[in-house]
Structures are given as C-alpha cells and as structure tokens.
Amino acid sequence: MIDRPTLIRRLSFTLYFVMAFLTFLVVLFPFDRIKTKLESETRARTSLELNVARISPRFLNRFVLADVVLSDQTGRVLFESPAVHTHVSLLGFLRGLLSVDFKAQAYNGELRVRTEQGVKRQFFAVDADGLDLASYTLFKNLGLKLSGKLGGAFDMSGDAGKGRFLIKNLASRELKIKGFPVPDLDFEQCWVEGDMKGDRFTIRKLELDGKELKVRVSGDLVMRERGTLNLAVKLRPSERLAKEQAGLLSLLKNRDPEGFYLFSLGGTVAEPMPRL
C-alpha cells in the first residue's frame, strides 16, 4: 500500500513531466510549416490567395492567425482580419479527420468558419453575425456605397450546400447599373435563401422590403464570371417612386395581381441581359 506522501510525490513528478512535455511541444511545434501549408493548400484547391503574417500558439490545439488576408488572383481583397482564433479537434485528428474551427472579428461583426476534411466527409460551414457592409473592403474598392448588417449561415457537404442570410437596414447610394443611375434605396430587411450544387446556386427566396420598393427574385445562376443567369424578378414601387420612374417602368409590360412588375434576367454573371 503506497502511503500518501509517496503518492503525492509521484503525482507531482508525473504532472511536472506532462507539463514539461506540453511546453516543449508548443514551443517546438512547426507553426511556420503549418502557415506555409495553409497558404499552399488554399492556392492549390481554390483560385484564391491566403496570406498569414504569423501564427501564435495559445495551447496544444489552439493558436491565432495574425493579419489574415484572403484575395483573388488579381489581388482584390475578399476578406481580412487582424486575428483569427483557430481550434483543431484532437479527437478528430486521432480518427483521421481534420476538423478545424475558426473565429474572427471582422467588419465590426463576428465570423465563424468550421471545416471537416476526411476520406469520407468533406464539410464546410460559415456563420456570420453583425457584419457591417459599409466596412467591407471589396465594396469600397468597387465604388459601391452599401450599408447594412449581415447575419446568417451557409453549410456545404461534398458539392451540395444551402444558406440563409438576413441583411438589416440595407441601403444603397449613388448606384449605377451598366452606366444607368439607380435611385437611392433603403430596405428594412433583405432575406436570401438558396441551395448550391457544384457551382450552380439556386435562389429559393430573395426578398427586399422597403417603404419605396419591394423586390422578389427566384431562379438560378452559375457561380463563374461567364456563368449563366436565369432569374425571375418582381418589383413593386411605391406611388411616389412609380411616378418618379414612370419612364423606366413603362418598359415593363407585365404585372401580376399583387401589382408587381415582372421581368427576367438572362445572359451571364459578367454580362446580365434583361428580358422585359
């Protein structure tokens, strides 16, 4: 029978060696190689460029990616965050499944990305909360004056996915479409719901509700620059906006019983063509 002082001493030595092992593991862990691997895998699997300034360890399976920038091949910034907190599942790792959870403060809101990559499971999910559209760098660079708060979720398993997003207090200012000015618009909310299969996105529901204009969109599009568009669009302006845009609305000949003007959009994502 081991006496109490001996038991305490043995447990203390065991705890010391465990802590020493974890400390050396964290200190000697090849974070630079992980950084390089993340950047190269992103480049190889997508058409995007990932740049991470450095990786700082927090614990054995937790670390922080500092100054993260995701851009396309032309250099346009698609996402940036000063710090992305990362958690790798050790249980998943032992089962041969790479399961990683990313959390970032970005655009005055919070973004969370979860991914599981294994032989039998390919899963990807995004949750957004309170992202400020006015702070989004890409919109600024494109000259789009948009504002609003974005929240919602998108998840993808294999090549199939679905998403639901809500934008509150969406507003556009000085917007032009193919050179034509669009009136300044304000919407209390914009609701988007759709499914993805491969590179085809099917819009189940796209509704914009404002005092001056209500918009409904359904259909599908191929998520490439030259991908095809097949969208049905419905517009119902207020009386004031209808009088102000009487010339434009006179081109729309079809109306439904609820008073929505009807037209469709064809062509491609890069060159949409209205069909009146």
C-alpha positions in Angstrom: 0.0 0.0 0.0 1.5 3.3 -1.1 1.5 6.0 1.6 0.0 9.4 1.0 3.3 11.4 0.8 4.7 9.0 -1.8 1.6 9.1 -3.8 1.6 12.9 -3.8 5.3 13.0 -4.8 4.7 10.6 -7.7 1.7 12.5 -8.9 3.7 15.7 -8.7 6.5 14.3 -10.8 4.0 12.9 -13.4 2.3 16.3 -13.6 5.7 18.1 -14.0 6.8 15.8 -16.9 3.4 16.2 -18.6 3.6 20.0 -18.3 7.2 20.0 -19.5 6.3 17.8 -22.5 3.4 20.0 -23.4 5.5 23.2 -23.0 8.3 21.8 -25.3 5.7 20.6 -27.8 4.1 24.0 -28.0 7.5 25.8 -28.2 8.9 23.4 -30.8 5.7 22.9 -32.8 6.4 23.8 -36.5 3.9 26.6 -36.8 5.8 28.1 -39.7 5.3 24.9 -41.6 1.6 25.0 -40.8 1.4 28.6 -42.1 3.0 27.6 -45.3 0.8 24.5 -45.6 -2.4 26.6 -45.1 -1.3 29.1 -47.8 -0.2 26.5 -50.3 -3.4 24.3 -49.8 -5.6 27.3 -50.3 -3.8 28.2 -53.5 -3.9 24.6 -54.8 -7.6 23.9 -54.0 -9.0 27.3 -54.9 -8.3 30.2 -57.2 -7.6 32.3 -54.0 -4.5 33.6 -52.3 -4.2 33.3 -48.5 -1.6 35.3 -46.6 -0.9 34.9 -42.9 1.6 37.1 -41.2 2.4 34.7 -38.4 0.9 32.0 -36.1 0.9 32.4 -32.3 0.3 29.3 -30.1 -2.3 29.5 -27.3 -2.3 25.9 -26.3 -1.6 22.5 -27.8 -4.5 22.6 -30.3 -5.3 26.3 -30.2 -3.5 29.1 -32.0 -4.1 32.6 -33.5 -3.5 33.5 -37.1 -2.4 37.1 -37.2 -3.1 39.6 -40.0 -5.0 37.3 -42.3 -5.8 38.4 -45.9 -7.7 36.4 -48.5 -7.6 37.7 -52.0 -8.3 36.7 -55.6 -5.6 36.2 -58.3 -5.9 39.9 -59.3 -5.0 41.0 -55.8 -8.5 42.2 -54.8 -9.0 41.6 -51.1 -12.0 39.4 -50.3 -11.5 39.1 -46.6 -9.2 40.4 -43.9 -9.0 40.2 -40.2 -6.3 41.2 -37.7 -6.7 37.9 -35.8 -8.3 34.6 -36.5 -8.6 32.2 -33.4 -8.2 28.6 -34.5 -9.1 25.4 -32.7 -8.1 22.0 -34.1 -10.0 19.0 -32.8 -7.6 16.4 -31.4 -10.3 13.7 -31.3 -11.0 14.2 -35.0 -7.3 14.2 -35.7 -6.9 10.8 -34.0 -9.8 9.5 -36.2 -8.0 10.7 -39.3 -10.4 13.7 -39.7 -9.0 17.2 -39.9 -11.6 19.3 -38.0 -10.8 23.0 -37.6 -12.9 25.8 -36.1 -12.0 29.5 -37.0 -13.4 32.5 -35.2 -12.6 36.1 -36.3 -13.7 39.6 -35.5 -14.2 41.3 -38.9 -16.0 44.2 -40.3 -17.4 45.2 -36.9 -19.0 41.8 -36.5 -18.1 38.1 -36.0 -17.4 35.4 -38.5 -17.1 31.7 -37.7 -15.9 29.0 -40.1 -16.0 25.3 -39.4 -14.5 22.7 -41.7 -14.1 18.9 -41.5 -11.9 17.2 -44.2 -11.5 13.4 -44.3 -11.7 10.5 -46.6 -15.5 10.1 -46.2 -16.5 13.6 -45.1 -16.0 16.9 -46.7 -17.8 19.6 -44.7 -17.7 23.4 -44.6 -19.8 25.9 -42.7 -19.9 29.7 -42.2 -21.8 31.6 -39.6 -21.9 35.4 -39.7 -23.2 37.8 -37.2 -23.5 41.6 -37.5 -21.1 42.1 -40.4 -21.1 45.8 -41.5 -21.4 46.0 -45.3 -20.1 49.6 -45.2 -16.8 48.4 -43.8 -16.3 45.6 -46.4 -13.1 46.5 -48.4 -14.2 44.9 -51.7 -17.4 47.1 -51.9 -15.3 50.2 -51.2 -12.8 49.3 -53.9 -15.6 48.7 -56.4 -17.1 52.0 -55.6 -20.3 50.5 -54.1 -21.8 52.6 -51.4 -23.7 50.0 -49.5 -24.6 49.7 -45.8 -26.4 47.3 -43.6 -25.8 44.5 -41.1 -25.4 40.9 -42.4 -26.0 37.7 -40.5 -26.8 34.1 -41.4 -25.3 30.7 -42.2 -24.1 28.6 -45.1 -23.0 25.0 -44.9 -21.7 22.6 -47.6 -21.2 18.9 -47.5 -19.4 17.5 -50.5 -20.5 19.6 -53.5 -24.0 20.4 -52.1 -24.8 23.2 -49.8 -27.5 25.6 -48.5 -27.6 29.0 -47.0 -29.8 31.6 -45.3 -28.8 35.2 -44.8 -30.5 38.3 -43.5 -29.4 41.9 -44.1 -31.0 44.5 -41.9 -31.3 48.2 -42.8 -29.8 47.7 -46.3 -29.2 50.9 -48.1 -27.6 51.8 -51.5 -26.3 55.3 -52.6 -25.3 56.6 -56.0 -25.5 53.1 -57.5 -25.2 52.7 -61.3 -26.0 49.6 -63.3 -24.4 49.4 -66.8 -24.0 53.2 -66.6 -27.5 54.0 -65.6 -28.1 55.7 -62.3 -30.3 53.8 -59.8 -32.3 55.8 -57.2 -31.1 55.7 -53.6 -32.8 52.9 -51.9 -33.5 51.8 -48.4 -34.7 48.4 -47.3 -35.7 47.4 -43.7 -34.5 43.9 -44.5 -33.2 41.6 -47.2 -33.8 37.9 -46.9 -31.8 35.4 -49.0 -32.3 31.7 -49.0 -30.8 29.2 -51.5 -29.1 25.9 -52.4 -25.9 25.1 -54.1 -24.9 22.1 -56.2 -21.5 22.2 -57.7 -21.1 25.8 -59.0 -24.8 26.3 -59.5 -26.7 28.4 -56.9 -30.5 28.2 -56.9 -32.3 31.1 -55.2 -35.2 29.8 -53.3 -36.1 33.1 -51.8 -34.7 36.6 -52.2 -36.9 39.3 -50.8 -36.1 43.0 -50.2 -38.7 45.0 -48.3 -38.6 48.8 -48.2 -41.1 51.6 -48.0 -40.3 52.8 -51.5 -39.7 49.4 -53.2 -40.3 45.7 -52.7 -38.3 43.2 -54.7 -38.7 39.4 -55.2 -36.2 37.2 -57.1 -36.0 33.5 -57.8 -34.1 31.3 -60.2 -30.5 30.1 -60.6 -27.1 31.2 -61.7 -23.7 29.5 -62.3 -21.1 31.0 -59.9 -18.5 31.9 -62.5 -17.7 35.1 -64.4 -19.1 33.6 -67.6 -21.7 31.5 -65.8 -25.3 31.7 -67.0 -28.2 33.6 -65.3 -31.8 32.5 -65.2 -33.6 34.8 -62.8 -37.2 35.9 -62.5 -37.6 39.4 -60.9 -40.6 41.1 -59.5 -40.7 44.8 -58.5 -43.4 46.8 -56.7 -42.6 50.5 -56.2 -44.4 53.0 -54.0 -46.7 55.5 -55.7 -44.1 58.2 -55.4 -41.3 56.1 -56.8 -43.6 54.9 -59.6 -44.3 58.5 -60.7 -40.6 59.4 -60.4 -39.5 56.4 -62.5 -42.5 56.3 -64.9 -40.3 56.2 -68.0 -38.4 53.2 -66.9 -41.5 51.3 -65.6 -43.3 52.0 -68.9 -40.9 49.4 -70.4 -42.2 46.7 -68.1 -45.4 45.5 -69.7 -46.3 42.6 -67.4 -47.8 42.9 -63.9 -49.2 40.3 -61.6 -52.4 40.7 -59.5 -50.4 42.0 -56.5 -49.1 44.9 -58.5 -45.6 43.6 -59.1 -43.8 44.4 -62.4 -42.4 41.3 -63.9 -39.2 40.7 -66.0 -36.4 38.2 -66.2 -32.6 38.3 -66.3 -30.6 36.1 -68.6 -27.1 36.3 -70.1 -24.1 35.7 -67.8 -23.0 36.9 -64.4 -20.5 39.3 -66.0 -23.0 40.5 -68.7 -26.6 40.2 -67.4 -29.3 40.8 -70.1 -32.8 41.8 -69.0 -35.8 40.3 -70.8 -38.8 42.6 -70.5 
